Amino acid sequence: MIHIPILRAGRSYRSLNTVRVSHIKTGEPLVEVSQANRGLIAKDLVDIVLQKEVLGQRPVAELISLCQKAARLFATEALPLDGTVQSPADYIQQVSGTTGMPEALCQQNLLKIQGVLENIDTVLDGLTRGLDLEVLDTGWGVQNGRTLSYVCETNALGAVLPSNSPGVHSLWVPAIPLKVPLVLKPGREEPWTPYRIAQAFIAAGAPAEAFSFYPTDYAGTNEILVRCGRSMLFGGGSTVAPWVNTPRVEIHGPGRSKIIIHEAARRNWEQYLDLIVESVAKNGGRSCINASGVWVTAHGREIAEALSERLAHIEPKPLDHPEAGIAAWANPKSAHGISSLIDRHLKEPGATELTTGARVVELDGCTFLRPTVIWCDDAEHPLANIEFPFPFVSVVEVPPTQLVEAIGATLVATAITEDTALTRDLIATPLIDRLNLGEIPTNQISWDSPHEGNLFEHLYRQRAFQRG
């Protein structure tokens, strides 16, 4: 059986305590993952400052070059996997096998990670707003006639990672060229991607000491979040809630991303259906940047019906089908549980389901949730502003004057409007983390503009600096 070890500052370690993760289709164990206990993590992190010193000796320009080399290795080469090797094809099949993500979508996510690594200089330019990164080598510098100095506020970046989509791991890779070691806690069903990225970096010549990889339980996760000066935490509402008001933990929780259409007296919503479908269903609807809501000021029921008709064409397919676009559920009980939750909420007045066909589908040994469309004529209905990790979308109609306040916290909002007052209010509201004005899918991100938090600002702060 395949084994994935712990990485203790780059050193492979096999634990007596392991967890077996089964293939989603066959139910047979696919991988055995070594588990790190809380004491081991605490012991290792005492010495994390030493790993930061090793990484800090490398110039930023060299680390950027290593990222670009790691991009090729990650996407095209066989990499070490505890005494054996993992080819890119192996990796795609293994990620699909434990997460339920179709192989075609795993391939797309591989290319996304490769793209971020290849274009890391553009990513860093966006994160730092054009800072000359030699400042991080010397501690200070002069740019545009101003003396600048930045201080790193942590010896490591802890990352408590999800299992929903491999592409999310592109968010933490800039830590390496920013000279900050990584302490990675993988999702239970998706240890493959963070481990492979670490191996690609090491094979490219990065210091192995910069990569710690701790599959662990709740107690071990807390140890990482407590001991790392800065962390990223991915998870659902209940997972992230205890850490929401902890500034040193960057929260990546439910996105509740939205499409906003303000049409005034014109009827041209049909031209935006392709945009809505892509925003809702791309990447299997598993990302926080997928739209889970369409908020409109007119024609709501018509839009919902047309959207339901379009999404009905996205049918569950076997995971190895080249056109598969919906992920299977690693835990079928979770799929049935979410479906039952939706049904319970639909018993409350103010919402109508427009989905075509049965919501839960059993196919080829896997459990799927079909794309689901809810028409809400009550903006306060529980299904009006909720997010699930599959193509689920609510269409809600509200008066223009209530729109901005009604949408609530939103990770990404794509607003289609020519109304200057609404545009001004959308720009002013702190409820939206990333605002797209115009026909831009919510899932379309730009390498030079972070969509959730700014990793550079999370890791570094500018300080007053004078030199006589």
Secondary structure, DSSP 8 states (H G I E B T S, - for coil): -EEE-EEETTEEE--S-EEEEE-TTT-SEEEEEE-B-HHHHHHHHTTHHHHHHHHHTS-HHHHHHHHHHHHHHHHHS-EEETTEEE-HHHHHHHHHHHH---HHHHHHHHHHHHHHHHTHHHHHHHHHTS--TTHHHHSEEEETTEEEEEEE--S-EEEE--SS-GGGGGGTGGGTTTT--EEEE-BTTB-HHHHHHHHHHHHHT--GGGEEE--B-HHHHHHHHHHSSEEEEE--HHHHGGGTT-TTEEEE----EEEEE--TT---GGGGHHHHHHHHHGGGG-STTSEEEEEESS-HHHHHHHHHHHHTT-----TT-TT--S---SSHHHHHHHHHHHHHHHTSTTEEE---S-SEEEETTEEEE--EEEEES-TTSTTTT---SSSEEEEEE--GGGHHHHH-SEEEEEEE---HHHHHHHHH-TTEEEEEESS--TT--BTTB-SS--HHHHHEEE------
